[in-house]
Amino acid sequence: MMHIDYVGASRFPTEKANGYQIAQMLQAFQEEGAIARLIHYDERPVELRNQTPESMYELRASLRHENYEVPALLTKALAGNCI
């Protein structure tokens, strides 16, 4: 079984196109039997935090992923976007 860790240096879910692409990619990996894990931070406004990737992107199935509360600077460093 393949394990995939995807490090995102932006909020997720997001209204931007890259959020849709990430969701579709994770869903495709999972449908092929991989365990996909998204590592990201969440800096969305509090009133938007109840949105799920499944509802926002109209996904076919729930994403089986783990979200971690990681400091933004660490996540950016892991993704190669050091300040």
Beta strands, then each sheet from edge to edge (+ up, - down):
strand 1: 3-7
strand 2: 35-39
sheet 1: 1+ 2+
end
